[in-house]
Amino acid sequence: MTKTKKLTIKTKNNLANIIEKVNGITQIGNERYFNRKGWQALTQYYGYRIRTEKTERLPNGYIAGVIIYDKKGRVIGETEGICLRNESNWHNKPDFYLRSITEGRARSKAFRMVKALLEQC
């Protein structure tokens, strides 16, 4: 086994231990998913930062945009999330619920983008 491969395995094991320690996995049925704590642990481990840049009210909901920064402060990605009142879970909820869900969706999407970037390395 090469030195690089050993380091990669060690890094993955360290990260898995951290995510387990912060209770960063949620099980739904037979599937396991990162939850908010897991995504945060992943991005912090690698020095990435995700910032909500804007949240705008739409006629029927909200849209939010986030930016992903690397450890040197460079922009490495941007994404948006949206939540509309015509979605079955959100048609009767107060505005602050929709705004929060919209920002959460954008951040979750950004976390998934970071994970995809890391998997390419």
C-alpha positions in Angstrom: 0.0 0.0 0.0 1.3 3.4 -0.9 2.0 6.2 1.6 -0.8 8.3 0.0 -3.3 5.5 0.2 -2.5 5.0 3.9 -3.0 8.7 4.6 -6.3 8.7 2.7 -7.5 5.7 4.8 -6.3 7.4 8.0 -8.1 10.6 7.1 -11.3 8.8 6.3 -11.1 6.9 9.6 -10.4 10.1 11.5 -13.4 11.8 9.9 -15.7 8.9 10.5 -14.7 8.9 14.2 -15.4 12.7 14.4 -18.8 12.4 12.6 -19.8 9.5 14.9 -18.7 11.5 18.0 -20.9 14.5 17.1 -23.8 12.1 16.2 -23.7 13.3 12.6 -25.5 10.4 11.0 -29.3 9.9 10.8 -30.8 6.6 9.8 -34.0 6.6 7.8 -35.2 3.1 7.0 -32.2 1.2 5.8 -30.3 4.2 4.6 -27.8 6.4 6.6 -27.5 10.1 5.9 -25.4 13.0 7.1 -27.4 15.3 9.3 -26.6 19.0 10.0 -24.0 18.1 12.6 -22.4 15.6 10.2 -22.2 18.1 7.3 -20.7 20.7 9.7 -18.1 18.3 10.9 -17.1 17.4 7.4 -16.7 21.0 6.2 -14.9 22.1 9.4 -12.5 19.1 9.2 -11.4 20.2 5.7 -11.5 23.9 6.5 -14.4 24.8 4.2 -17.0 27.5 5.2 -20.5 28.0 3.9 -22.2 31.4 4.1 -25.7 32.3 3.3 -25.3 35.3 1.0 -29.0 36.2 0.3 -32.5 35.2 1.2 -35.2 36.7 -0.9 -39.0 36.6 -0.5 -40.8 35.3 -3.6 -44.6 35.8 -4.2 -45.1 32.1 -3.1 -42.1 31.4 -0.8 -38.4 32.1 -0.5 -35.1 31.5 -2.3 -31.7 31.5 -0.6 -28.2 31.6 -2.0 -25.0 30.3 -0.3 -21.3 30.5 -1.1 -18.7 27.9 -0.3 -15.2 29.1 0.6 -12.0 27.0 1.0 -9.6 27.4 3.9 -7.9 30.3 2.1 -11.1 32.2 1.7 -11.5 31.5 -2.1 -14.9 30.9 -3.5 -15.2 27.3 -4.7 -18.9 27.1 -5.3 -22.3 28.7 -5.1 -25.8 27.2 -4.9 -29.4 28.1 -4.2 -32.3 26.5 -2.3 -36.0 27.3 -2.6 -39.2 26.5 -0.6 -42.6 27.3 -2.0 -46.1 27.4 -0.4 -47.5 25.0 -2.9 -45.4 22.2 -1.3 -47.7 20.0 0.8 -45.7 20.4 4.0 -45.4 24.2 3.8 -48.6 25.7 2.5 -50.0 26.6 6.0 -46.7 27.4 7.9 -45.6 30.8 9.0 -43.1 32.7 6.8 -40.2 32.2 9.2 -40.6 28.4 8.7 -40.3 28.7 4.9 -37.4 31.1 5.2 -35.5 28.7 7.5 -36.2 25.7 5.4 -35.1 27.5 2.3 -31.8 28.5 3.9 -31.4 24.9 5.2 -31.9 23.5 1.7 -29.4 25.8 0.2 -26.8 24.9 2.9 -27.5 21.2 2.6 -27.0 21.4 -1.2 -23.7 23.2 -0.6 -22.5 20.6 1.9 -23.2 17.9 -0.7 -21.2 19.9 -3.2 -18.3 20.0 -0.8 -18.6 16.2 -0.2 -18.5 15.7 -4.0 -15.4 17.9 -4.3 -13.7 15.9 -1.6 -14.6 12.6 -3.2 -12.8 13.7 -6.4 -9.5 14.1 -4.5 
